[in-house]
């Protein structure tokens, strides 16, 4: 009988254990080999235009049985686009029909970025890039900031007191913009600047601002600047104001109005004094009439008494 050396048994055992360890560690080493990265900074896109949300697999490779999924992060995950080697699935999400695209020809270079077309306000938010194989999975996040700009217009409203009224308007901004007036001489800008902002059904902002400019020693360009902080440069419009467009007041006209005002005051004073005197006279008149009436009454009383005395004397003489 052939005897196997005692030391041969541990050798076989060690080989089996090593082989098993290699098989178990192979997926782990493979998964640790790959990484997925998105954009470290927010990606800014313009409404109505296309934008690419970056996602890169490192080291670059196109792996068999690889699934790529893009999802928007909200209260849950909203499917944006998915790709799968199995069945060659390459489908956009339900609310992203005809607006998403993957660069399939660049998968071999590790580019699994998403192209989002015809941006809308609702596209603003965070997106997750998810790559999976039977052995491992990776994910990366990219933030999309949607912005919109619009032209700015200045309208001249005409005289406003001693100055000229101006209006600045612009419609179609996102996110909420900021508006400011700029002039050579800030003292020429009225402190009563009124700015109103509204939002339409598409969540785009419209802004209207009114200002009154008074005449100064150095009138020139007055600018209205609108910006949203995401896109540069800002949008602006300017208007040139010369001294001859401001309202002019003639000194003779001013003197006339002053004199006219004084005449009105004097007439009012005279009317008031006349009314007061008439009222006092009407209050005194009844007292004079009462005095005359009393005199007449006393006169009649005296006459009646005299007549009675005369009659009495006559009667007495007759009796005698």
Secondary structure, 3 states (H helix, E strand, C coil): CCCCCHHHHHHHHHHHHHHHHHHHHHHHHHHHHCEEECCCCCEEEECCCCEEECCEEECCCCCCCCEEEEEEECCCEEEEEEEECHHHEEEECHHHCCCEEECHHHHHHCECCEEECCCCHHHCEEEEEEEECCCCEEEEEEEEEEEECCCCEEEEEEEECCEEEEEEEEEEEECCCEEEEEECCHHHECCCCEEEEEECCCCCEEEEEEEEEECCCCCCEEEEEEECCCCCCCEEEEEECCHHHCCCCCHHHHHHHHHHHHHHHHHHHHHHHHHHHHHHHHHHHHHHHHHHHHHHHHHHHHHHHHHHHHHHHHHHHHHC
